[in-house]
Amino acid sequence: MNTIRWTHAFVDRPLGRFAEAHAFWTAVTGTRLSGFRGEHREFVTLLPDGADPCLKLQGVLDGEGGAHLDFSVEDVRAFLATATGLGAATAADHGDWAVLRSPGGQPFCVGAWQGEAVRPPVAEGSRLDQVCLDVPPSVWDAETAFWAALTGWESPAASRPEFRVLRPPAGLPVRILLQRLHDERAPSAHPDLACADIGATRARHERLGATVAGRGPHWTVMRDPAGGVYCLTGRDPETGGLPRA
C-alpha cells in the first residue's frame, strides 16, 4: 500500500479577503507565513517554529472557499492509481502533484513527501488537527468506504451516529471526520480545532475578529474574518480524543 507520510489541511478563502484570512490563521495557530506562491500569489504555507507545517492557505477566485485535504506520499503516481481505482476522478494532473475528487465530489490533493516528520505543537490551548468532510446522505456509504480504503486509517467509535472518524497513525498531524448531512446539498469541508477550553479559545478568536455561527453538543461553529466556517471542538489537543465521561 502507498502509505500516506504526511497530511496538510488546506483552508480555502476568497482571494479578495486573503490578507484577513492569513492574518487570522497565523495568529490562532502560532505560525508565520512562508513566501507566497502561484500566478495570483494564492498559495501560502503557515510555518510553525521547530516543527513541520501542516496548514496551508489558498486564495480562491470563485466562491466562498472551504477546506480540503492534501496528502504527501512517496510515490504520487502509485497513489493516483490507487485513488482512481477506488473511484476518485483526476481534476488536474501536474506530474509531481495532482488534484482529485472523491466519488462524492470532495476535492483533495496529493503531492510528494518532503520528509516532514515533526508535528506542530499546541498553540494557546488549541490545535488545528482535523478536516471535517460534510457528506450528503445519498453518497454517505460510498464516501465513508472510499476514505477508509484510501487512507487505511483506524476508525474508532464516533461520538454520534452521523459522524465517522478516520484517525491516522501517531505523528501525522491531520485526521478526517466525515459528517453525514441531514439534507441533499453540495459536499463541503471545514477545518476543526481541538480545544482544551472551548470558551477560552472562542473568546480569543473573537478578539481576533471571528464570530460565533452556531453551537452543538461539544462544538462551536465559527466564522473567521474572511467569512469561512470552522469549528472549535471539545477534544484533547494532544490526542484529538473526546474527554472521557
C-alpha positions as a Python dict, from the first residue, in 0.01 Angstrom:
ca = {
    (1, 'M'): (0, 0, 0),
    (2, 'N'): (123, 352, -82),
    (3, 'T'): (143, 488, 273),
    (4, 'I'): (45, 848, 346),
    (5, 'R'): (355, 1004, 505),
    (6, 'W'): (219, 1349, 596),
    (7, 'T'): (-108, 1539, 591),
    (8, 'H'): (-189, 1905, 536),
    (9, 'A'): (-515, 2089, 591),
    (10, 'F'): (-583, 2350, 325),
    (11, 'V'): (-802, 2643, 429),
    (12, 'D'): (-954, 2797, 116),
    (13, 'R'): (-1074, 3157, 131),
    (14, 'P'): (-1173, 3420, -129),
    (15, 'L'): (-864, 3579, -277),
    (16, 'G'): (-1009, 3925, -215),
    (17, 'R'): (-1007, 3851, 160),
    (18, 'F'): (-684, 3654, 167),
    (19, 'A'): (-499, 3906, 385),
    (20, 'E'): (-771, 3881, 652),
    (21, 'A'): (-755, 3504, 636),
    (22, 'H'): (-382, 3462, 676),
    (23, 'A'): (-359, 3728, 948),
    (24, 'F'): (-621, 3539, 1150),
    (25, 'W'): (-490, 3186, 1094),
    (26, 'T'): (-130, 3270, 1171),
    (27, 'A'): (-246, 3431, 1496),
    (28, 'V'): (-459, 3140, 1615),
    (29, 'T'): (-205, 2872, 1522),
    (30, 'G'): (110, 3049, 1639),
    (31, 'T'): (270, 3037, 1294),
    (32, 'R'): (428, 3271, 1042),
    (33, 'L'): (385, 3298, 666),
    (34, 'S'): (606, 3142, 404),
    (35, 'G'): (658, 3321, 75),
    (36, 'F'): (352, 3343, -147),
    (37, 'R'): (328, 3114, -449),
    (38, 'G'): (117, 3083, -762),
    (39, 'E'): (15, 3302, -1052),
    (40, 'H'): (-206, 3512, -825),
    (41, 'R'): (10, 3467, -513),
    (42, 'E'): (-275, 3247, -396),
    (43, 'F'): (-82, 2983, -200),
    (44, 'V'): (95, 3024, 132),
    (45, 'T'): (218, 2784, 400),
    (46, 'L'): (186, 2856, 772),
    (47, 'L'): (521, 2781, 933),
    (48, 'P'): (548, 2672, 1297),
    (49, 'D'): (867, 2716, 1495),
    (50, 'G'): (1068, 2398, 1546),
    (51, 'A'): (824, 2172, 1361),
    (52, 'D'): (699, 2087, 1012),
    (53, 'P'): (399, 2272, 866),
    (54, 'C'): (61, 2102, 829),
    (55, 'L'): (-158, 2402, 740),
    (56, 'K'): (-171, 2589, 412),
    (57, 'L'): (-400, 2864, 282),
    (58, 'Q'): (-532, 2906, -70),
    (59, 'G'): (-697, 3213, -213),
    (60, 'V'): (-980, 3109, -445),
    (61, 'L'): (-1112, 3319, -730),
    (62, 'D'): (-1467, 3182, -719),
    (63, 'G'): (-1700, 3103, -432),
    (64, 'E'): (-1665, 3135, -57),
    (65, 'G'): (-1397, 2870, -18),
    (66, 'G'): (-1391, 2593, 241),
    (67, 'A'): (-1120, 2339, 312),
    (68, 'H'): (-958, 2034, 159),
    (69, 'L'): (-703, 1767, 242),
    (70, 'D'): (-355, 1740, 98),
    (71, 'F'): (-175, 1404, 125),
    (72, 'S'): (204, 1368, 97),
    (73, 'V'): (327, 1032, -30),
    (74, 'E'): (649, 874, -156),
    (75, 'D'): (503, 768, -492),
    (76, 'V'): (249, 1012, -634),
    (77, 'R'): (175, 800, -941),
    (78, 'A'): (101, 491, -733),
    (79, 'F'): (-129, 692, -506),
    (80, 'L'): (-312, 831, -809),
    (81, 'A'): (-364, 479, -942),
    (82, 'T'): (-498, 366, -605),
    (83, 'A'): (-731, 664, -569),
    (84, 'T'): (-876, 637, -920),
    (85, 'G'): (-911, 262, -877),
    (86, 'L'): (-1128, 334, -574),
    (87, 'G'): (-1349, 570, -773),
    (88, 'A'): (-1179, 911, -750),
    (89, 'A'): (-1157, 1136, -1054),
    (90, 'T'): (-846, 1331, -1150),
    (91, 'A'): (-927, 1701, -1182),
    (92, 'A'): (-573, 1820, -1266),
    (93, 'D'): (-250, 1624, -1305),
    (94, 'H'): (71, 1826, -1271),
    (95, 'G'): (307, 1528, -1266),
    (96, 'D'): (454, 1554, -918),
    (97, 'W'): (121, 1663, -768),
    (98, 'A'): (-244, 1633, -860),
    (99, 'V'): (-593, 1748, -771),
    (100, 'L'): (-860, 1480, -738),
    (101, 'R'): (-1225, 1446, -642),
    (102, 'S'): (-1370, 1169, -432),
    (103, 'P'): (-1666, 968, -565),
    (104, 'G'): (-1895, 1210, -379),
    (105, 'G'): (-1724, 1521, -516),
    (106, 'Q'): (-1488, 1622, -233),
    (107, 'P'): (-1168, 1781, -373),
    (108, 'F'): (-831, 1670, -234),
    (109, 'C'): (-468, 1687, -340),
    (110, 'V'): (-168, 1459, -343),
    (111, 'G'): (198, 1559, -363),
    (112, 'A'): (545, 1426, -299),
    (113, 'W'): (652, 1381, 62),
    (114, 'Q'): (928, 1626, 156),
    (115, 'G'): (1048, 1450, 470),
    (116, 'E'): (806, 1615, 714),
    (117, 'A'): (803, 1434, 1047),
    (118, 'V'): (760, 1677, 1340),
    (119, 'R'): (403, 1769, 1428),
    (120, 'P'): (337, 2135, 1518),
    (121, 'P'): (275, 2199, 1888),
    (122, 'V'): (-45, 2303, 2062),
    (123, 'A'): (-86, 2681, 2042),
    (124, 'E'): (-268, 2868, 2319),
    (125, 'G'): (-461, 2557, 2423),
    (126, 'S'): (-580, 2452, 2077),
    (127, 'R'): (-458, 2272, 1767),
    (128, 'L'): (-595, 2256, 1414),
    (129, 'D'): (-589, 1879, 1373),
    (130, 'Q'): (-893, 1778, 1166),
    (131, 'V'): (-1071, 1837, 837),
    (132, 'C'): (-1443, 1765, 851),
    (133, 'L'): (-1598, 1644, 526),
    (134, 'D'): (-1968, 1729, 506),
    (135, 'V'): (-2130, 1443, 313),
    (136, 'P'): (-2483, 1437, 160),
    (137, 'P'): (-2691, 1133, 265),
    (138, 'S'): (-2707, 989, -89),
    (139, 'V'): (-2329, 936, -103),
    (140, 'W'): (-2259, 863, 263),
    (141, 'D'): (-2188, 491, 220),
    (142, 'A'): (-1971, 547, -87),
    (143, 'E'): (-1774, 829, 76),
    (144, 'T'): (-1708, 650, 405),
    (145, 'A'): (-1594, 340, 217),
    (146, 'F'): (-1372, 545, -17),
    (147, 'W'): (-1188, 744, 250),
    (148, 'A'): (-1138, 441, 473),
    (149, 'A'): (-992, 241, 184),
    (150, 'L'): (-778, 527, 53),
    (151, 'T'): (-616, 606, 387),
    (152, 'G'): (-619, 267, 559),
    (153, 'W'): (-656, 456, 887),
    (154, 'E'): (-824, 336, 1204),
    (155, 'S'): (-1190, 423, 1256),
    (156, 'P'): (-1268, 440, 1629),
    (157, 'A'): (-1623, 480, 1754),
    (158, 'A'): (-1751, 834, 1699),
    (159, 'S'): (-1949, 1039, 1948),
    (160, 'R'): (-2267, 1044, 1734),
    (161, 'P'): (-2411, 820, 1458),
    (162, 'E'): (-2379, 1092, 1193),
    (163, 'F'): (-2001, 1104, 1237),
    (164, 'R'): (-1718, 876, 1133),
    (165, 'V'): (-1361, 943, 1242),
    (166, 'L'): (-1055, 832, 1046),
    (167, 'R'): (-754, 852, 1276),
    (168, 'P'): (-407, 845, 1119),
    (169, 'P'): (-103, 675, 1268),
    (170, 'A'): (71, 854, 1553),
    (171, 'G'): (270, 1154, 1435),
    (172, 'L'): (56, 1254, 1138),
    (173, 'P'): (-95, 1594, 1213),
    (174, 'V'): (-437, 1600, 1044),
    (175, 'R'): (-715, 1345, 1073),
    (176, 'I'): (-1050, 1316, 892),
    (177, 'L'): (-1402, 1348, 1028),
    (178, 'L'): (-1690, 1257, 797),
    (179, 'Q'): (-2023, 1414, 887),
    (180, 'R'): (-2349, 1293, 732),
    (181, 'L'): (-2565, 1591, 642),
    (182, 'H'): (-2939, 1591, 706),
    (183, 'D'): (-3028, 1702, 354),
    (184, 'E'): (-2902, 1683, -2),
    (185, 'R'): (-2664, 1963, -93),
    (186, 'A'): (-2323, 2006, -244),
    (187, 'P'): (-2040, 1844, -45),
    (188, 'S'): (-1822, 2082, 153),
    (189, 'A'): (-1547, 2074, 413),
    (190, 'H'): (-1417, 2283, 701),
    (191, 'P'): (-1126, 2274, 948),
    (192, 'D'): (-1171, 2180, 1314),
    (193, 'L'): (-959, 2276, 1613),
    (194, 'A'): (-927, 2060, 1922),
    (195, 'C'): (-960, 2286, 2227),
    (196, 'A'): (-873, 2229, 2590),
    (197, 'D'): (-1128, 2500, 2676),
    (198, 'I'): (-1375, 2596, 2403),
    (199, 'G'): (-1490, 2908, 2587),
    (200, 'A'): (-1139, 3046, 2629),
    (201, 'T'): (-1047, 2968, 2269),
    (202, 'R'): (-1371, 3119, 2138),
    (203, 'A'): (-1308, 3441, 2331),
    (204, 'R'): (-956, 3466, 2193),
    (205, 'H'): (-1078, 3406, 1837),
    (206, 'E'): (-1350, 3668, 1878),
    (207, 'R'): (-1087, 3920, 1983),
    (208, 'L'): (-911, 3839, 1656),
    (209, 'G'): (-1225, 3905, 1453),
    (210, 'A'): (-1409, 3569, 1439),
    (211, 'T'): (-1780, 3538, 1516),
    (212, 'V'): (-1998, 3258, 1654),
    (213, 'A'): (-2225, 3097, 1393),
    (214, 'G'): (-2379, 2814, 1595),
    (215, 'R'): (-2334, 2564, 1876),
    (216, 'G'): (-2351, 2186, 1909),
    (217, 'P'): (-2324, 1940, 2200),
    (218, 'H'): (-1944, 1965, 2221),
    (219, 'W'): (-1851, 2208, 1947),
    (220, 'T'): (-1896, 2572, 1847),
    (221, 'V'): (-1931, 2677, 1484),
    (222, 'M'): (-1732, 2990, 1399),
    (223, 'R'): (-1672, 3223, 1106),
    (224, 'D'): (-1328, 3368, 1059),
    (225, 'P'): (-1272, 3731, 949),
    (226, 'A'): (-1271, 3618, 583),
    (227, 'G'): (-1619, 3465, 624),
    (228, 'G'): (-1516, 3099, 627),
    (229, 'V'): (-1666, 2838, 859),
    (230, 'Y'): (-1462, 2633, 1105),
    (231, 'C'): (-1537, 2457, 1434),
    (232, 'L'): (-1396, 2463, 1785),
    (233, 'T'): (-1437, 2116, 1931),
    (234, 'G'): (-1407, 1995, 2289),
    (235, 'R'): (-1128, 1745, 2230),
    (236, 'D'): (-785, 1692, 2380),
    (237, 'P'): (-541, 1899, 2169),
    (238, 'E'): (-266, 1643, 2231),
    (239, 'T'): (-455, 1324, 2141),
    (240, 'G'): (-755, 1451, 1945),
    (241, 'G'): (-986, 1241, 2158),
    (242, 'L'): (-1301, 1343, 2342),
    (243, 'P'): (-1281, 1370, 2720),
    (244, 'R'): (-1367, 1051, 2900),
    (245, 'A'): (-1702, 1056, 3078),
}
